[in-house]
Amino acid sequence: EHTPYSPDMNPIEELWSILKGRINPEAYATREEFVQGLKDLWNGIDQQLIQKIITSMHDRCLEVIKQKGQATRWLQISNITFE
């Protein structure tokens, strides 16, 4: 039995992690300003970074198979940016 949710196998989770590391909610006076700041950060994500994350999915899938569904090295590095 394996968990249906695994952040290391979900590219969007890695991108959200990057955004969370770059935004300071306390720097915004209103919710609207915060949302706009988040949108600006999202639009500023380097396309090469996105491509690296997507390209890594094949290797991640192979690692999950190799580990028989157990934790992989990708889980430990899923919060690292590739800049």
N, C-alpha and C positions, 0 to 999 in steps of 0.2 A: 504494500500500500504506500503510495507516494503522494505527497502534498500537491494539490493542483496549482499552488502558487509558489513560485520560486523566483525571487528578484534577479538572480543571476541569469535566468533564462528569459527575461523580459526586458528588451532594450529600452522601453520607455521608462522603466524604473531607474535605469542608469542615468538617463537624461534628467529625470526629476531630481535625482541625487545631486547632480552637477548644479542644477538651478538652485536647489536648497542651500548649497554651499556658497553660492555667489550672491544671494539676496539677503538683505537685512531688513526684516519687516519693521523694525523700529525706526528706520530711516524715512518712513512714509507717514504722513499725517492722516490720510484717509484710505479707506479700502480701495477706492477708485485709483488713487495714486499707486498703491501697492500692485493692483492688477496691471496697471500700465507698465510699471517697472518690471513685472514678471514677463509681460508680453515682449518688452524690449530685450530682455535677456534671452528669451526663447528665440526671437528673431535673430539674435546675434550669435547663436551657437554655430560654430564652425562646421561647415558641411563635411569637411574631411573627418572630423570627430564622429559625426553621425555615420558616415560610411564605414569607419573603423569598427564601430559598435555593431553595425549590421553585418559586416564581413566576418566578425568574430563568432557569429551565431552558429555557423557550421561547426567550428571547433568546439563550441560550448555543447552542442548536441552530441557530438562524438564523445566528449568527456563524460556527459551524463550517462551515456550507454556504457562506457568503460567502467564507471563507478557504480553501475547498477542502480542509478537513481539517488545515490548518496551525494553529500556535499562535494562540490568540485572546487578547484582553485579559482574559478571565476567568481564564486561567491565571496571569496576574500578580497578580490580586486575590483568588485563591481562598483565601488565608490571612487575609484581612481580615474582622474581625467587623463586624456591622451593628448594634451597640448604640447 
